[in-house]
Amino acid sequence: MIFFSAVVSPSVFASLNSKGSSRFLRTIFPRMFLFGFVISLIALILTILSNNLFNSIVLIIIGLSFLINRNYLTPLINNFRDQELEGDSKAAKNFKIMHLMSVLLFMINFFLLILVIVLNYINHNL
């Protein structure tokens, strides 16, 4: 998640034109969200085996948010962006709202994962 935000995304916009960056991002985002879901699912299974209820709940939230981002928000974002490029000003506003929701879910996932890491570190070092 950090690598994508800090390296991939800025590199895409710095090196590709608008059409190329759009094609790349439309390809990578669904795959990245699916990857995040799969990793969350694997971590959830391991967490359930270790009987850690808090981590299990957090991982369920993270996994669901990756699915929401992939299966619900990303298609809406793409659709509104296409409409915006065709001149629909209402779609431009909807694009910004859906994109903000996607970014917020991504950031929430990031902070939840940091929380889990910190709490696990504290619990194992007390």
Rosetta constraint file for C-alpha pairs under 8 A:
AtomPair CA 1 CA 5 HARMONIC 6.29 0.50
AtomPair CA 1 CA 110 HARMONIC 7.03 0.50
AtomPair CA 2 CA 6 HARMONIC 5.84 0.50
AtomPair CA 2 CA 7 HARMONIC 8.00 0.50
AtomPair CA 3 CA 7 HARMONIC 5.36 0.50
AtomPair CA 3 CA 8 HARMONIC 6.64 0.50
AtomPair CA 4 CA 8 HARMONIC 4.68 0.50
AtomPair CA 4 CA 9 HARMONIC 5.96 0.50
AtomPair CA 5 CA 9 HARMONIC 5.70 0.50
AtomPair CA 5 CA 10 HARMONIC 7.49 0.50
AtomPair CA 6 CA 10 HARMONIC 6.81 0.50
AtomPair CA 7 CA 11 HARMONIC 6.05 0.50
AtomPair CA 8 CA 12 HARMONIC 6.12 0.50
AtomPair CA 9 CA 13 HARMONIC 6.56 0.50
AtomPair CA 10 CA 14 HARMONIC 6.10 0.50
AtomPair CA 11 CA 15 HARMONIC 5.96 0.50
AtomPair CA 12 CA 16 HARMONIC 5.67 0.50
AtomPair CA 12 CA 21 HARMONIC 5.86 0.50
AtomPair CA 12 CA 24 HARMONIC 7.94 0.50
AtomPair CA 13 CA 17 HARMONIC 7.23 0.50
AtomPair CA 13 CA 18 HARMONIC 7.74 0.50
AtomPair CA 13 CA 21 HARMONIC 6.28 0.50
AtomPair CA 16 CA 20 HARMONIC 5.46 0.50
AtomPair CA 16 CA 21 HARMONIC 5.32 0.50
AtomPair CA 17 CA 21 HARMONIC 5.96 0.50
AtomPair CA 18 CA 22 HARMONIC 6.07 0.50
AtomPair CA 19 CA 23 HARMONIC 6.27 0.50
AtomPair CA 20 CA 24 HARMONIC 6.15 0.50
AtomPair CA 21 CA 25 HARMONIC 6.02 0.50
AtomPair CA 22 CA 26 HARMONIC 6.05 0.50
AtomPair CA 23 CA 27 HARMONIC 6.33 0.50
AtomPair CA 24 CA 28 HARMONIC 6.15 0.50
AtomPair CA 25 CA 29 HARMONIC 5.77 0.50
AtomPair CA 26 CA 30 HARMONIC 7.15 0.50
AtomPair CA 26 CA 78 HARMONIC 7.59 0.50
AtomPair CA 27 CA 31 HARMONIC 6.96 0.50
AtomPair CA 28 CA 32 HARMONIC 5.90 0.50
AtomPair CA 29 CA 33 HARMONIC 6.07 0.50
AtomPair CA 29 CA 70 HARMONIC 7.40 0.50
AtomPair CA 29 CA 74 HARMONIC 7.73 0.50
AtomPair CA 30 CA 34 HARMONIC 6.08 0.50
AtomPair CA 30 CA 70 HARMONIC 5.16 0.50
AtomPair CA 30 CA 71 HARMONIC 7.95 0.50
AtomPair CA 30 CA 74 HARMONIC 7.27 0.50
AtomPair CA 31 CA 35 HARMONIC 6.02 0.50
AtomPair CA 32 CA 36 HARMONIC 6.12 0.50
AtomPair CA 33 CA 37 HARMONIC 6.15 0.50
AtomPair CA 33 CA 66 HARMONIC 5.16 0.50
AtomPair CA 33 CA 67 HARMONIC 6.88 0.50
AtomPair CA 33 CA 69 HARMONIC 6.82 0.50
AtomPair CA 33 CA 70 HARMONIC 5.57 0.50
AtomPair CA 34 CA 38 HARMONIC 6.20 0.50
AtomPair CA 34 CA 66 HARMONIC 6.90 0.50
AtomPair CA 34 CA 67 HARMONIC 7.09 0.50
AtomPair CA 34 CA 70 HARMONIC 6.87 0.50
AtomPair CA 35 CA 39 HARMONIC 6.15 0.50
AtomPair CA 36 CA 40 HARMONIC 6.01 0.50
AtomPair CA 36 CA 63 HARMONIC 7.17 0.50
AtomPair CA 36 CA 66 HARMONIC 6.32 0.50
AtomPair CA 37 CA 41 HARMONIC 6.06 0.50
AtomPair CA 37 CA 62 HARMONIC 7.62 0.50
AtomPair CA 37 CA 63 HARMONIC 4.79 0.50
AtomPair CA 37 CA 64 HARMONIC 7.50 0.50
AtomPair CA 37 CA 66 HARMONIC 5.50 0.50
AtomPair CA 37 CA 67 HARMONIC 6.58 0.50
AtomPair CA 38 CA 42 HARMONIC 6.23 0.50
AtomPair CA 38 CA 63 HARMONIC 7.78 0.50
AtomPair CA 39 CA 43 HARMONIC 6.12 0.50
AtomPair CA 40 CA 44 HARMONIC 5.92 0.50
AtomPair CA 40 CA 59 HARMONIC 5.87 0.50
AtomPair CA 40 CA 60 HARMONIC 7.58 0.50
AtomPair CA 40 CA 62 HARMONIC 6.79 0.50
AtomPair CA 40 CA 63 HARMONIC 5.38 0.50
AtomPair CA 41 CA 45 HARMONIC 6.23 0.50
AtomPair CA 41 CA 59 HARMONIC 7.46 0.50
AtomPair CA 41 CA 60 HARMONIC 7.81 0.50
AtomPair CA 41 CA 63 HARMONIC 6.60 0.50
AtomPair CA 42 CA 46 HARMONIC 6.38 0.50
AtomPair CA 43 CA 47 HARMONIC 5.99 0.50
AtomPair CA 43 CA 59 HARMONIC 7.25 0.50
AtomPair CA 44 CA 48 HARMONIC 6.02 0.50
AtomPair CA 44 CA 55 HARMONIC 7.72 0.50
AtomPair CA 44 CA 56 HARMONIC 5.59 0.50
AtomPair CA 44 CA 59 HARMONIC 5.70 0.50
AtomPair CA 44 CA 60 HARMONIC 7.05 0.50
AtomPair CA 45 CA 49 HARMONIC 6.31 0.50
AtomPair CA 46 CA 50 HARMONIC 6.46 0.50
AtomPair CA 47 CA 51 HARMONIC 6.34 0.50
AtomPair CA 47 CA 52 HARMONIC 5.78 0.50
AtomPair CA 47 CA 53 HARMONIC 7.87 0.50
AtomPair CA 47 CA 55 HARMONIC 6.57 0.50
AtomPair CA 47 CA 56 HARMONIC 5.85 0.50
AtomPair CA 48 CA 52 HARMONIC 6.22 0.50
AtomPair CA 48 CA 53 HARMONIC 7.24 0.50
AtomPair CA 48 CA 56 HARMONIC 6.20 0.50
AtomPair CA 52 CA 56 HARMONIC 6.20 0.50
AtomPair CA 53 CA 57 HARMONIC 6.21 0.50
AtomPair CA 54 CA 58 HARMONIC 6.28 0.50
AtomPair CA 55 CA 59 HARMONIC 6.03 0.50
AtomPair CA 55 CA 116 HARMONIC 6.55 0.50
AtomPair CA 56 CA 60 HARMONIC 6.16 0.50
AtomPair CA 57 CA 61 HARMONIC 6.33 0.50
AtomPair CA 58 CA 62 HARMONIC 6.21 0.50
AtomPair CA 58 CA 112 HARMONIC 6.94 0.50
AtomPair CA 58 CA 116 HARMONIC 7.88 0.50
AtomPair CA 59 CA 63 HARMONIC 5.95 0.50
AtomPair CA 60 CA 64 HARMONIC 6.07 0.50
AtomPair CA 61 CA 65 HARMONIC 6.11 0.50
AtomPair CA 62 CA 66 HARMONIC 6.30 0.50
AtomPair CA 62 CA 109 HARMONIC 5.53 0.50
AtomPair CA 62 CA 112 HARMONIC 7.73 0.50
AtomPair CA 63 CA 67 HARMONIC 6.40 0.50
AtomPair CA 64 CA 68 HARMONIC 6.10 0.50
AtomPair CA 65 CA 69 HARMONIC 6.03 0.50
AtomPair CA 65 CA 105 HARMONIC 6.35 0.50
AtomPair CA 65 CA 106 HARMONIC 7.91 0.50
AtomPair CA 65 CA 109 HARMONIC 7.63 0.50
AtomPair CA 66 CA 70 HARMONIC 6.09 0.50
AtomPair CA 66 CA 105 HARMONIC 7.93 0.50
AtomPair CA 66 CA 106 HARMONIC 7.79 0.50
AtomPair CA 67 CA 71 HARMONIC 5.71 0.50
AtomPair CA 67 CA 72 HARMONIC 7.64 0.50
AtomPair CA 68 CA 72 HARMONIC 5.16 0.50
AtomPair CA 68 CA 73 HARMONIC 6.31 0.50
AtomPair CA 69 CA 73 HARMONIC 4.86 0.50
AtomPair CA 69 CA 74 HARMONIC 5.83 0.50
AtomPair CA 69 CA 102 HARMONIC 5.94 0.50
AtomPair CA 69 CA 105 HARMONIC 7.53 0.50
AtomPair CA 70 CA 74 HARMONIC 5.45 0.50
AtomPair CA 70 CA 75 HARMONIC 7.66 0.50
AtomPair CA 71 CA 75 HARMONIC 6.79 0.50
AtomPair CA 72 CA 76 HARMONIC 6.54 0.50
AtomPair CA 73 CA 77 HARMONIC 5.96 0.50
AtomPair CA 73 CA 98 HARMONIC 6.37 0.50
AtomPair CA 73 CA 99 HARMONIC 7.73 0.50
AtomPair CA 73 CA 101 HARMONIC 7.91 0.50
AtomPair CA 73 CA 102 HARMONIC 6.50 0.50
AtomPair CA 74 CA 78 HARMONIC 6.12 0.50
AtomPair CA 74 CA 102 HARMONIC 7.76 0.50
AtomPair CA 75 CA 79 HARMONIC 6.08 0.50
AtomPair CA 76 CA 80 HARMONIC 6.04 0.50
AtomPair CA 76 CA 95 HARMONIC 7.72 0.50
AtomPair CA 76 CA 98 HARMONIC 7.15 0.50
AtomPair CA 77 CA 81 HARMONIC 5.99 0.50
AtomPair CA 77 CA 95 HARMONIC 5.42 0.50
AtomPair CA 77 CA 98 HARMONIC 5.88 0.50
AtomPair CA 77 CA 99 HARMONIC 6.22 0.50
AtomPair CA 78 CA 82 HARMONIC 6.18 0.50
AtomPair CA 78 CA 95 HARMONIC 7.98 0.50
AtomPair CA 79 CA 83 HARMONIC 6.31 0.50
AtomPair CA 80 CA 84 HARMONIC 5.99 0.50
AtomPair CA 80 CA 91 HARMONIC 4.98 0.50
AtomPair CA 80 CA 92 HARMONIC 6.59 0.50
AtomPair CA 80 CA 94 HARMONIC 6.45 0.50
AtomPair CA 80 CA 95 HARMONIC 5.05 0.50
AtomPair CA 81 CA 85 HARMONIC 6.18 0.50
AtomPair CA 81 CA 91 HARMONIC 7.00 0.50
AtomPair CA 81 CA 92 HARMONIC 6.70 0.50
AtomPair CA 81 CA 95 HARMONIC 5.85 0.50
AtomPair CA 82 CA 86 HARMONIC 6.42 0.50
AtomPair CA 83 CA 87 HARMONIC 6.59 0.50
AtomPair CA 83 CA 88 HARMONIC 5.55 0.50
AtomPair CA 83 CA 91 HARMONIC 5.83 0.50
AtomPair CA 83 CA 92 HARMONIC 7.58 0.50
AtomPair CA 84 CA 88 HARMONIC 4.76 0.50
AtomPair CA 84 CA 89 HARMONIC 6.14 0.50
AtomPair CA 84 CA 90 HARMONIC 7.71 0.50
AtomPair CA 84 CA 91 HARMONIC 5.22 0.50
AtomPair CA 84 CA 92 HARMONIC 4.88 0.50
AtomPair CA 84 CA 95 HARMONIC 7.78 0.50
AtomPair CA 88 CA 92 HARMONIC 6.59 0.50
AtomPair CA 89 CA 93 HARMONIC 6.67 0.50
AtomPair CA 90 CA 94 HARMONIC 6.40 0.50
AtomPair CA 91 CA 95 HARMONIC 5.89 0.50
AtomPair CA 92 CA 96 HARMONIC 6.34 0.50
AtomPair CA 93 CA 97 HARMONIC 6.38 0.50
AtomPair CA 94 CA 98 HARMONIC 6.10 0.50
AtomPair CA 95 CA 99 HARMONIC 5.89 0.50
AtomPair CA 96 CA 100 HARMONIC 5.99 0.50
AtomPair CA 97 CA 101 HARMONIC 6.25 0.50
AtomPair CA 98 CA 102 HARMONIC 6.23 0.50
AtomPair CA 99 CA 103 HARMONIC 6.19 0.50
AtomPair CA 100 CA 104 HARMONIC 6.04 0.50
AtomPair CA 101 CA 105 HARMONIC 6.21 0.50
AtomPair CA 102 CA 106 HARMONIC 6.23 0.50
AtomPair CA 103 CA 107 HARMONIC 6.14 0.50
AtomPair CA 104 CA 108 HARMONIC 6.00 0.50
AtomPair CA 105 CA 109 HARMONIC 6.13 0.50
AtomPair CA 106 CA 110 HARMONIC 6.30 0.50
AtomPair CA 107 CA 111 HARMONIC 6.24 0.50
AtomPair CA 108 CA 112 HARMONIC 6.00 0.50
AtomPair CA 109 CA 113 HARMONIC 6.13 0.50
AtomPair CA 110 CA 114 HARMONIC 6.33 0.50
AtomPair CA 111 CA 115 HARMONIC 6.08 0.50
AtomPair CA 112 CA 116 HARMONIC 6.23 0.50
AtomPair CA 113 CA 117 HARMONIC 6.22 0.50
AtomPair CA 114 CA 118 HARMONIC 6.11 0.50
AtomPair CA 115 CA 119 HARMONIC 6.01 0.50
AtomPair CA 116 CA 120 HARMONIC 5.97 0.50
AtomPair CA 117 CA 121 HARMONIC 6.08 0.50
AtomPair CA 118 CA 122 HARMONIC 6.17 0.50
AtomPair CA 119 CA 123 HARMONIC 6.04 0.50
AtomPair CA 120 CA 124 HARMONIC 6.09 0.50
AtomPair CA 121 CA 125 HARMONIC 6.14 0.50
AtomPair CA 122 CA 126 HARMONIC 6.16 0.50
